[in-house]
Amino acid sequence: MKFRILILLLISISFTSCISTRSTIKNIDDSIPGPALNETFNSFIITKKATSKKYAYNEDYPVNVGFTTLEDANNNQIRFLNALAGPNGEKITFVKKDPCCPFPTKRSDMGAGMIDTFEITWEGQKQPVLLYINKFEKGELMIPIGFTARK
């Protein structure tokens, strides 16, 4: 019995030691209303273009799509990506990669969240692009530099 308690204690210590005690995410904004939906493409309607090269490309400046319930958070990530096109309007494809960057959040039962990474490609592209998308927090949605809005 003591061995089980010791193992559980070690697991909980190792898990919590991996989580920063404060968030390093710089672009969370809880006052932002959720974006409009384009139901035809299952996408958000996004018109504003990002001016920062860090937006979506840096784990401290992820795309924050946590506008609805946590259960719907994965759909919000897809809705954001479905709103994008390549630099010349090319159709993009995306693959979810490993999550990264644990941070504290009140929107998770565990008290912590991870930022998801997505590899984005389009025809004629020289190298895939990696975008950081946070499904737990809210923030202004913008078209990252190097992308356009899907038509």
MDAnalysis code that builds the backbone (N, CA, C; Angstrom):
import MDAnalysis as mda
import numpy as np

u = mda.Universe.empty(453, n_residues=151, atom_resindex=np.repeat(np.arange(151), 3), trajectory=True)
u.add_TopologyAttr("name", ["N", "CA", "C"] * 151)
u.add_TopologyAttr("resid", np.arange(1, 152))
u.add_TopologyAttr("resname", ["MET", "LYS", "PHE", "ARG", "ILE", "LEU", "ILE", "LEU", "LEU", "LEU", "ILE", "SER", "ILE", "SER", "PHE", "THR", "SER", "CYS", "ILE", "SER", "THR", "ARG", "SER", "THR", "ILE", "LYS", "ASN", "ILE", "ASP", "ASP", "SER", "ILE", "PRO", "GLY", "PRO", "ALA", "LEU", "ASN", "GLU", "THR", "PHE", "ASN", "SER", "PHE", "ILE", "ILE", "THR", "LYS", "LYS", "ALA", "THR", "SER", "LYS", "LYS", "TYR", "ALA", "TYR", "ASN", "GLU", "ASP", "TYR", "PRO", "VAL", "ASN", "VAL", "GLY", "PHE", "THR", "THR", "LEU", "GLU", "ASP", "ALA", "ASN", "ASN", "ASN", "GLN", "ILE", "ARG", "PHE", "LEU", "ASN", "ALA", "LEU", "ALA", "GLY", "PRO", "ASN", "GLY", "GLU", "LYS", "ILE", "THR", "PHE", "VAL", "LYS", "LYS", "ASP", "PRO", "CYS", "CYS", "PRO", "PHE", "PRO", "THR", "LYS", "ARG", "SER", "ASP", "MET", "GLY", "ALA", "GLY", "MET", "ILE", "ASP", "THR", "PHE", "GLU", "ILE", "THR", "TRP", "GLU", "GLY", "GLN", "LYS", "GLN", "PRO", "VAL", "LEU", "LEU", "TYR", "ILE", "ASN", "LYS", "PHE", "GLU", "LYS", "GLY", "GLU", "LEU", "MET", "ILE", "PRO", "ILE", "GLY", "PHE", "THR", "ALA", "ARG", "LYS"])
u.atoms.positions = np.array([
    [0.824, -1.197, 0.000],
    [0.000, 0.000, 0.000],
    [0.865, 1.256, 0.000],
    [1.926, 1.255, 0.825],
    [2.814, 2.411, 0.882],
    [3.499, 2.629, -0.464],
    [3.804, 1.521, -1.150],
    [4.452, 1.610, -2.455],
    [3.536, 2.306, -3.466],
    [2.243, 1.972, -3.448],
    [1.272, 2.601, -4.359],
    [1.165, 4.101, -4.096],
    [1.127, 4.469, -2.848],
    [1.039, 5.890, -2.486],
    [2.286, 6.623, -2.950],
    [3.440, 6.003, -2.765],
    [4.700, 6.611, -3.198],
    [4.725, 6.799, -4.713],
    [4.275, 5.798, -5.453],
    [4.231, 5.894, -6.913],
    [3.290, 7.013, -7.346],
    [2.106, 7.074, -6.765],
    [1.147, 8.139, -7.106],
    [1.711, 9.517, -6.778],
    [2.388, 9.629, -5.669],
    [2.995, 10.894, -5.282],
    [4.077, 11.305, -6.274],
    [4.916, 10.371, -6.677],
    [5.968, 10.669, -7.654],
    [5.395, 11.070, -9.009],
    [4.336, 10.388, -9.428],
    [3.700, 10.736, -10.699],
    [3.112, 12.142, -10.638],
    [2.414, 12.462, -9.576],
    [1.805, 13.793, -9.481],
    [2.866, 14.886, -9.389],
    [3.966, 14.635, -8.693],
    [5.047, 15.624, -8.616],
    [5.684, 15.819, -9.980],
    [5.936, 14.728, -10.695],
    [6.576, 14.861, -12.005],
    [5.669, 15.573, -12.990],
    [4.350, 15.328, -12.914],
    [3.427, 16.001, -13.828],
    [3.350, 17.492, -13.537],
    [3.202, 17.843, -12.291],
    [3.071, 19.260, -11.963],
    [4.383, 20.009, -12.129],
    [5.510, 19.336, -12.048],
    [6.786, 20.030, -12.242],
    [6.995, 20.411, -13.694],
    [6.260, 19.776, -14.610],
    [6.384, 20.092, -16.027],
    [5.557, 21.309, -16.423],
    [4.676, 21.741, -15.562],
    [3.773, 22.838, -15.882],
    [4.297, 24.122, -15.255],
    [4.416, 25.124, -16.076],
    [4.846, 26.425, -15.585],
    [3.819, 26.938, -14.581],
    [4.266, 27.656, -13.568],
    [3.335, 28.199, -12.589],
    [2.638, 29.443, -13.117],
    [3.150, 30.009, -14.184],
    [2.478, 31.147, -14.812],
    [2.509, 30.957, -16.325],
    [1.528, 31.482, -16.963],
    [1.429, 31.337, -18.412],
    [2.373, 32.303, -19.111],
    [3.015, 31.846, -20.169],
    [3.874, 32.713, -20.975],
    [3.143, 33.209, -22.225],
    [1.890, 32.788, -22.402],
    [1.122, 33.188, -23.583],
    [0.780, 34.670, -23.472],
    [1.140, 35.430, -24.502],
    [1.028, 36.890, -24.465],
    [-0.258, 37.454, -25.064],
    [-0.995, 36.652, -25.852],
    [-2.112, 37.228, -26.608],
    [-3.479, 36.668, -26.217],
    [-3.657, 36.328, -24.957],
    [-4.970, 35.891, -24.470],
    [-5.837, 37.128, -24.234],
    [-7.088, 37.070, -24.685],
    [-8.013, 38.184, -24.484],
    [-9.412, 37.624, -24.268],
    [-9.835, 37.552, -23.019],
    [-11.141, 36.994, -22.685],
    [-12.305, 37.881, -23.105],
    [-12.028, 39.127, -23.474],
    [-13.114, 40.035, -23.862],
    [-13.497, 39.899, -25.338],
    [-12.725, 39.153, -26.106],
    [-12.985, 39.010, -27.535],
    [-14.226, 38.139, -27.752],
    [-15.195, 38.609, -28.532],
    [-16.357, 37.759, -28.836],
    [-15.953, 36.680, -29.847],
    [-16.700, 35.612, -29.871],
    [-16.427, 34.547, -30.837],
    [-16.656, 35.024, -32.255],
    [-15.914, 34.502, -33.209],
    [-16.064, 34.930, -34.602],
    [-17.312, 34.342, -35.255],
    [-17.707, 34.930, -36.367],
    [-18.834, 34.416, -37.145],
    [-18.405, 33.120, -37.839],
    [-19.389, 32.306, -38.160],
    [-19.124, 31.023, -38.815],
    [-19.564, 31.043, -40.271],
    [-18.788, 30.371, -41.109],
    [-19.189, 30.072, -42.474],
    [-19.559, 28.596, -42.455],
    [-20.839, 28.293, -42.379],
    [-21.281, 26.908, -42.226],
    [-21.006, 26.074, -43.468],
    [-20.929, 26.695, -44.635],
    [-20.646, 25.958, -45.874],
    [-19.290, 25.262, -45.799],
    [-18.294, 25.955, -45.260],
    [-16.934, 25.412, -45.194],
    [-16.546, 24.957, -43.786],
    [-17.484, 25.001, -42.828],
    [-17.177, 24.701, -41.432],
    [-15.950, 25.498, -40.999],
    [-16.023, 26.808, -41.204],
    [-14.876, 27.656, -40.887],
    [-15.326, 28.939, -40.191],
    [-14.369, 29.555, -39.517],
    [-14.593, 30.893, -38.997],
    [-14.464, 31.880, -40.150],
    [-15.059, 33.030, -39.999],
    [-14.865, 34.113, -40.966],
    [-13.828, 35.054, -40.354],
    [-12.672, 35.105, -40.976],
    [-11.567, 35.910, -40.463],
    [-11.124, 36.862, -41.562],
    [-11.063, 38.152, -41.244],
    [-10.673, 39.137, -42.245],
    [-9.407, 39.909, -41.863],
    [-9.136, 40.000, -40.578],
    [-7.983, 40.777, -40.124],
    [-6.692, 39.993, -40.340],
    [-5.686, 40.702, -40.881],
    [-4.384, 40.079, -41.108],
    [-3.440, 40.419, -39.962],
    [-2.712, 39.414, -39.511],
    [-1.731, 39.622, -38.444],
    [-0.590, 40.487, -38.965],
    [-0.047, 41.318, -38.097],
    [1.112, 42.141, -38.464],
    [2.381, 41.636, -37.785],
    [2.213, 40.793, -36.783],
    [3.360, 40.241, -36.060],
    [3.783, 38.913, -36.682],
    [5.077, 38.754, -36.891],
    [5.611, 37.495, -37.411],
    [5.537, 36.383, -36.371],
    [5.286, 36.733, -35.124],
    [5.187, 35.734, -34.059],
    [3.811, 35.085, -33.999],
    [2.763, 35.821, -34.419],
    [1.402, 35.316, -34.304],
    [1.262, 33.985, -35.045],
    [0.897, 32.949, -34.315],
    [0.672, 31.582, -34.795],
    [1.966, 30.801, -35.017],
    [3.103, 31.482, -35.113],
    [4.375, 30.813, -35.376],
    [5.224, 30.631, -34.120],
    [4.769, 31.162, -33.010],
    [5.532, 31.131, -31.766],
    [4.610, 30.657, -30.650],
    [5.108, 29.766, -29.806],
    [4.263, 29.201, -28.749],
    [3.779, 30.234, -27.733],
    [4.437, 31.382, -27.641],
    [3.971, 32.440, -26.743],
    [2.911, 33.330, -27.394],
    [2.692, 33.153, -28.699],
    [1.697, 33.926, -29.451],
    [0.843, 32.989, -30.326],
    [0.224, 31.967, -29.700],
    [-0.557, 31.019, -30.511],
    [-1.880, 31.625, -30.953],
    [-2.529, 30.945, -31.855],
    [-3.904, 31.279, -32.214],
    [-4.766, 30.724, -31.083],
    [-5.519, 31.580, -30.412],
    [-6.344, 31.182, -29.270],
    [-7.787, 31.026, -29.719],
    [-8.255, 29.783, -29.859],
    [-9.580, 29.509, -30.417],
    [-10.580, 28.993, -29.383],
    [-10.343, 29.221, -28.102],
    [-11.206, 28.691, -27.046],
    [-12.468, 29.486, -26.825],
    [-13.285, 29.663, -27.850],
    [-14.482, 30.497, -27.757],
    [-15.704, 29.764, -27.240],
    [-15.713, 28.452, -27.365],
    [-16.886, 27.676, -26.945],
    [-16.447, 26.673, -25.880],
    [-17.170, 25.617, -25.746],
    [-16.848, 24.622, -24.722],
    [-15.562, 23.879, -25.070],
    [-14.959, 23.317, -24.057],
    [-13.748, 22.529, -24.271],
    [-14.035, 21.331, -25.173],
    [-15.244, 20.788, -25.085],
    [-15.618, 19.671, -25.941],
    [-15.625, 20.074, -27.414],
    [-15.878, 21.334, -27.684],
    [-15.924, 21.845, -29.058],
    [-14.581, 22.452, -29.490],
    [-13.613, 22.422, -28.617],
    [-12.337, 23.086, -28.886],
    [-11.619, 22.537, -30.116],
    [-11.633, 21.223, -30.301],
    [-10.989, 20.655, -31.486],
    [-11.671, 21.135, -32.760],
    [-12.995, 21.267, -32.718],
    [-13.718, 21.801, -33.876],
    [-13.293, 23.239, -34.164],
    [-13.052, 24.019, -33.114],
    [-12.619, 25.403, -33.324],
    [-11.254, 25.463, -33.996],
    [-10.377, 24.545, -33.668],
    [-9.078, 24.504, -34.343],
    [-9.281, 24.249, -35.830],
    [-10.140, 23.310, -36.157],
    [-10.421, 22.986, -37.562],
    [-11.107, 24.163, -38.252],
    [-12.029, 24.819, -37.559],
    [-12.708, 25.987, -38.145],
    [-11.706, 27.093, -38.474],
    [-10.727, 27.286, -37.610],
    [-9.705, 28.286, -37.893],
    [-8.900, 27.888, -39.129],
    [-8.420, 26.663, -39.153],
    [-7.606, 26.213, -40.287],
    [-8.395, 26.197, -41.591],
    [-9.669, 25.857, -41.525],
    [-10.510, 25.861, -42.728],
    [-10.725, 27.272, -43.275],
    [-10.461, 28.290, -42.477],
    [-10.613, 29.683, -42.920],
    [-9.394, 30.183, -43.691],
    [-8.323, 29.397, -43.699],
    [-7.069, 29.839, -44.306],
    [-6.850, 29.252, -45.694],
    [-6.048, 29.980, -46.469],
    [-5.559, 29.512, -47.768],
    [-4.086, 29.880, -47.849],
    [-3.408, 29.291, -48.804],
    [-1.996, 29.606, -49.007],
    [-1.814, 31.056, -49.431],
    [-0.572, 31.492, -49.656],
    [-0.297, 32.902, -49.963],
    [-0.960, 33.408, -51.240],
    [-1.230, 32.514, -52.177],
    [-1.887, 32.896, -53.428],
    [-3.265, 32.261, -53.552],
    [-3.874, 31.960, -52.419],
    [-5.210, 31.370, -52.413],
    [-5.222, 29.852, -52.555],
    [-4.065, 29.205, -52.460],
    [-3.994, 27.759, -52.598],
    [-4.766, 27.059, -51.476],
    [-5.348, 25.925, -51.808],
    [-6.008, 25.097, -50.795],
    [-4.917, 24.500, -49.902],
    [-5.126, 24.612, -48.596],
    [-4.144, 24.065, -47.668],
    [-4.602, 22.708, -47.147],
    [-3.633, 21.932, -46.699],
    [-3.916, 20.707, -45.964],
    [-3.165, 20.813, -44.644],
    [-3.668, 20.125, -43.634],
    [-3.017, 20.218, -42.327],
    [-3.056, 18.871, -41.621],
    [-2.026, 18.680, -40.799],
    [-1.898, 17.471, -39.991],
    [-1.563, 17.916, -38.575],
    [-2.307, 17.386, -37.614],
    [-2.027, 17.700, -36.219],
    [-0.769, 16.953, -35.795],
    [0.147, 17.671, -35.184],
    [1.402, 17.098, -34.704],
    [1.346, 16.993, -33.176],
    [2.491, 16.752, -32.576],
    [2.553, 16.618, -31.121],
    [2.263, 17.943, -30.428],
    [1.540, 17.891, -29.317],
    [1.318, 19.122, -28.540],
    [2.606, 19.543, -27.842],
    [2.634, 20.781, -27.437],
    [3.819, 21.275, -26.738],
    [3.403, 22.259, -25.651],
    [4.358, 22.714, -24.956],
    [4.279, 23.921, -24.159],
    [3.177, 23.919, -23.097],
    [3.279, 23.111, -22.066],
    [2.243, 23.120, -21.026],
    [2.127, 24.482, -20.348],
    [0.917, 24.841, -19.971],
    [0.673, 26.114, -19.299],
    [-0.530, 25.965, -18.377],
    [-0.619, 26.782, -17.345],
    [-1.777, 26.706, -16.448],
    [-3.004, 27.352, -17.094],
    [-4.162, 26.752, -16.860],
    [-5.409, 27.309, -17.371],
    [-6.555, 26.899, -16.461],
    [-7.535, 27.758, -16.339],
    [-8.729, 27.452, -15.549],
    [-9.762, 26.714, -16.391],
    [-9.525, 26.575, -17.676],
    [-10.497, 25.956, -18.577],
    [-10.292, 24.450, -18.751],
    [-9.431, 23.874, -17.951],
    [-9.184, 22.441, -18.000],
    [-9.405, 21.848, -16.613],
    [-9.987, 20.674, -16.574],
    [-10.201, 19.995, -15.289],
    [-8.891, 19.722, -14.566],
    [-7.828, 19.546, -15.321],
    [-6.519, 19.258, -14.728],
    [-5.768, 20.512, -14.304],
    [-6.270, 21.680, -14.710],
    [-5.599, 22.926, -14.358],
    [-4.443, 23.277, -15.278],
    [-4.294, 22.499, -16.331],
    [-3.199, 22.733, -17.280],
    [-3.680, 22.436, -18.688],
    [-3.049, 23.088, -19.643],
    [-3.349, 22.847, -21.045],
    [-2.078, 22.704, -21.834],
    [-2.220, 22.249, -23.059],
    [-1.096, 22.131, -23.986],
    [-1.493, 22.843, -25.273],
    [-0.519, 23.403, -25.944],
    [-0.758, 24.046, -27.233],
    [-0.562, 22.997, -28.317],
    [-1.521, 22.908, -29.226],
    [-1.422, 21.959, -30.324],
    [-0.646, 22.577, -31.475],
    [0.085, 21.745, -32.186],
    [0.817, 22.200, -33.357],
    [0.236, 21.516, -34.593],
    [0.164, 22.267, -35.669],
    [-0.356, 21.755, -36.932],
    [0.643, 22.053, -38.041],
    [0.939, 21.028, -38.826],
    [1.807, 21.200, -39.994],
    [0.915, 21.506, -41.193],
    [1.198, 22.625, -41.842],
    [0.371, 23.113, -42.947],
    [1.158, 23.003, -44.251],
    [0.493, 22.484, -45.290],
    [1.122, 22.401, -46.613],
    [0.125, 22.856, -47.673],
    [0.665, 23.222, -48.825],
    [-0.137, 23.542, -50.009],
    [0.719, 23.265, -51.232],
    [0.073, 23.140, -52.365],
    [0.774, 22.814, -53.601],
    [1.768, 23.915, -53.970],
    [2.970, 23.500, -54.341],
    [4.011, 24.441, -54.731],
    [4.845, 24.973, -53.576],
    [4.526, 24.552, -52.393],
    [5.226, 25.025, -51.198],
    [6.591, 24.341, -51.095],
    [7.597, 25.098, -50.673],
    [8.947, 24.548, -50.533],
    [9.125, 23.777, -49.234],
    [8.528, 24.261, -48.161],
    [8.693, 23.645, -46.845],
    [7.399, 23.802, -46.048],
    [6.962, 22.754, -45.328],
    [5.747, 22.874, -44.511],
    [5.887, 23.963, -43.453],
    [4.757, 24.477, -43.016],
    [4.701, 25.521, -41.998],
    [4.104, 24.901, -40.737],
    [4.608, 25.276, -39.574],
    [4.083, 24.797, -38.300],
    [3.385, 25.952, -37.594],
    [2.093, 25.756, -37.269],
    [1.325, 26.763, -36.548],
    [0.966, 26.246, -35.159],
    [0.955, 27.162, -34.186],
    [0.599, 26.852, -32.802],
    [-0.836, 27.310, -32.554],
    [-1.687, 26.384, -32.074],
    [-3.088, 26.712, -31.837],
    [-3.483, 26.260, -30.430],
    [-3.999, 27.217, -29.665],
    [-4.386, 26.993, -28.277],
    [-5.909, 26.868, -28.208],
    [-6.394, 25.696, -27.847],
    [-7.836, 25.467, -27.790],
    [-8.460, 25.840, -26.450],
    [-7.661, 26.259, -25.481],
    [-8.175, 26.538, -24.145],
    [-8.532, 28.010, -23.924],
    [-7.804, 28.914, -24.528],
    [-7.970, 30.351, -24.250],
    [-8.548, 31.081, -25.457],
    [-9.020, 32.307, -25.201],
    [-9.595, 33.154, -26.246],
    [-8.610, 34.244, -26.648],
    [-8.714, 34.655, -27.893],
    [-7.905, 35.761, -28.384],
    [-8.407, 36.178, -29.754],
    [-7.908, 37.284, -30.217],
    [-8.327, 37.782, -31.524],
    [-7.818, 36.857, -32.621],
    [-8.726, 36.446, -33.517],
    [-8.337, 35.595, -34.631],
    [-7.908, 36.453, -35.807],
    [-6.742, 36.114, -36.352],
    [-6.199, 36.840, -37.498],
    [-5.615, 35.848, -38.491],
    [-5.417, 36.305, -39.691],
    [-4.782, 35.501, -40.723],
    [-3.270, 35.638, -40.527],
    [-2.579, 34.530, -40.246],
    [-1.130, 34.630, -40.010],
    [-0.393, 35.123, -41.270],
    [0.718, 35.793, -41.056],
    [1.569, 36.231, -42.168],
    [1.928, 35.012, -43.008],
    [1.842, 35.146, -44.320],
    [2.132, 34.055, -45.237],
    [0.906, 33.292, -45.682],
    [-0.261, 33.656, -45.129],
    [-1.526, 33.011, -45.505],
    [-2.495, 34.072, -46.018],
    [-3.569, 33.610, -46.634],
    [-4.669, 34.473, -47.041],
    [-5.961, 33.850, -46.505],
    [-7.049, 34.589, -46.639],
    [-8.359, 34.058, -46.237],
    [-8.887, 33.171, -47.341],
    [-9.499, 32.086, -46.963],
    [-10.112, 31.186, -47.939],
    [-11.283, 31.899, -48.601],
    [-11.386, 31.778, -49.891],
    [-12.463, 32.418, -50.670],
    [-13.689, 31.548, -50.698],
])
